[in-house]
Amino acid sequence: MSRMADLYRGAHSRTVKVRGPATDYDCLACGVRPAAEWAYRGGDPQEMRAPSNGAMCAYSDNPSYYDPLCRPCHRFRDGHGPPDAGPGQLVLPFDSL
C-alpha cells in the first residue's frame, strides 16, 4: 500500500475515533436509512487526494468535513449513479448531496 493510500485510510480512521462509527447516526442525506459510512463532503481548504479503488479521491484530515451517509447516498454523492432506495422505500430528492 502506498503512503498516500495510508494517509487516506488514516483520515477515515481519525473520523471514527473522534466522532464514533457512522452507524451511530441516521443518513444525513436521505434521513430514511441508518448511516453506514463516513463520507467526505468537500470544502476543506487543505483538501488532499489519494488513490482509492483505482481512482484519485479527495479527502480531509479534519473529521468535521465528513457526513454520516447510508451506502446508496454515499455512492450517489461520489458520482456512482442514483441511490436505490429498495422496494417500498421512499426516494427523496438529492439536490443537497
Backbone hydrogen bonds in HBPLUS format (Angstrom, degrees):
<---DONOR---> <-ACCEPTOR-->    atom                        ^
c    i                          cat <-CA-CA->   ^        H-A-AA   ^      H-
h    n   atom  resd res      DA  || num        DHA   H-A  angle D-A-AA Bond
n    s   type  num  typ     dist DA aas  dist angle  dist       angle   num
A0006-ASP N   A0002-SER O   2.99 MM   4  6.33 152.3  2.07 147.9 156.1     1
A0007-LEU N   A0003-ARG O   2.97 MM   4  6.28 151.5  2.06 148.9 156.1     2
A0008-TYR N   A0004-MET O   3.03 MM   4  6.32 155.2  2.09 147.8 154.3     3
A0009-ARG N   A0005-ALA O   2.99 MM   4  6.23 167.7  2.00 152.9 155.3     4
A0010-GLY N   A0006-ASP O   2.87 MM   4  5.98 151.5  1.95 143.2 152.2     5
A0011-ALA N   A0007-LEU O   2.99 MM   4  6.23 147.0  2.10 145.1 152.4     6
A0012-HIS N   A0008-TYR O   3.36 MM   4  6.76 155.3  2.43 146.5 151.8     7
A0013-SER N   A0009-ARG O   2.95 MM   4  6.24 155.7  2.01 149.5 157.1     8
A0014-ARG N   A0010-GLY O   2.87 MM   4  6.09 153.3  1.94 149.1 155.6     9
A0015-THR N   A0011-ALA O   3.14 MM   4  6.39 151.0  2.23 140.7 148.0    10
A0016-VAL N   A0012-HIS O   3.16 MM   4  6.50 157.9  2.21 149.2 153.8    11
A0017-LYS N   A0013-SER O   2.96 MM   4  6.21 156.3  2.02 146.7 153.9    12
A0018-VAL N   A0014-ARG O   2.87 MM   4  6.06 155.9  1.93 153.1 158.5    13
A0019-ARG N   A0015-THR O   2.79 MM   4  5.73 166.3  1.80 153.0 157.8    14
A0020-GLY N   A0016-VAL O   2.72 MM   4  4.52 134.8  1.92 125.5 132.0    15
A0024-ASP N   A0021-PRO O   3.01 MM   3  5.73 167.1  2.03 120.4 123.8    16
A0025-TYR N   A0022-ALA O   2.96 MM   3  5.66 160.6  2.00 126.9 129.2    17
A0035-ALA N   A0025-TYR O   2.94 MM  10  5.57 164.0  1.97 135.2 139.0    18
A0027-CYS N   A0033-ARG O   2.97 MM   6  5.82 165.6  1.99 158.2 157.1    19
A0031-GLY N   A0027-CYS O   3.00 MM   4  5.02 132.2  2.23 124.1 138.3    20
A0028-LEU N   A0068-PRO O   2.89 MM  40  5.92 170.4  1.90 168.6 167.5    21
A0036-ALA N   A0069-LEU O   2.79 MM  33  5.97 175.0  1.79 127.1 125.8    22
A0037-GLU N   A0069-LEU O   3.00 MM  32  5.57 166.4  2.02 163.3 167.8    23
A0069-LEU N   A0037-GLU O   2.90 MM  32  5.57 172.7  1.91 169.5 171.5    24
A0039-ALA N   A0067-ASP O   2.81 MM  28  5.19 158.8  1.86 146.7 154.0    25
A0067-ASP N   A0039-ALA O   2.79 MM  28  5.19 161.2  1.82 144.3 146.4    26
A0041-ARG N   A0065-TYR O   2.96 MM  24  5.93 170.5  1.97 168.9 168.9    27
A0047-GLU N   A0044-ASP O   2.98 MM   3  5.04 138.2  2.16 123.3 118.4    28
A0048-MET N   A0059-TYR O   2.94 MM  11  5.42 177.4  1.94 162.6 163.4    29
A0059-TYR N   A0048-MET O   2.88 MM  11  5.42 147.7  1.99 144.2 147.2    30
A0050-ALA N   A0057-CYS O   2.96 MM   7  5.43 150.3  2.05 141.9 150.0    31
A0057-CYS N   A0050-ALA O   2.75 MM   7  5.43 176.4  1.75 152.1 151.6    32
A0052-SER N   A0055-ALA O   2.73 MM   3  5.47 153.2  1.80 157.9 167.0    33
A0055-ALA N   A0052-SER O   3.18 MM   3  5.47 161.7  2.22 112.3 117.9    34
A0065-TYR N   A0062-ASN O   3.11 MM   3  6.01 173.3  2.11 131.8 133.4    35
A0066-TYR N   A0063-PRO O   3.26 MM   3  5.68 154.2  2.33 120.2 119.4    36
A0074-HIS N   A0070-CYS O   2.94 MM   4  6.12 157.0  1.99 156.9 164.4    37
A0075-ARG N   A0071-ARG O   2.91 MM   4  6.10 165.0  1.93 159.8 162.7    38
A0076-PHE N   A0072-PRO O   2.97 MM   4  6.18 156.9  2.03 145.2 152.0    39
A0077-ARG N   A0073-CYS O   2.88 MM   4  6.06 162.2  1.91 148.5 153.1    40
A0078-ASP N   A0074-HIS O   2.99 MM   4  6.19 149.3  2.09 145.1 153.5    41
A0080-HIS N   A0075-ARG O   2.87 MM   5  5.24 160.7  1.91 148.9 148.4    42
A0079-GLY N   A0076-PHE O   2.97 MM   3  5.14 159.8  2.01 108.0 113.3    43
A0089-GLN N   A0086-GLY O   3.27 MM   3  5.71 161.9  2.31 133.7 131.5    44
A0097-LEU N   A0094-PHE O   3.25 MM   3  5.54 168.3  2.26 111.8 115.1    45
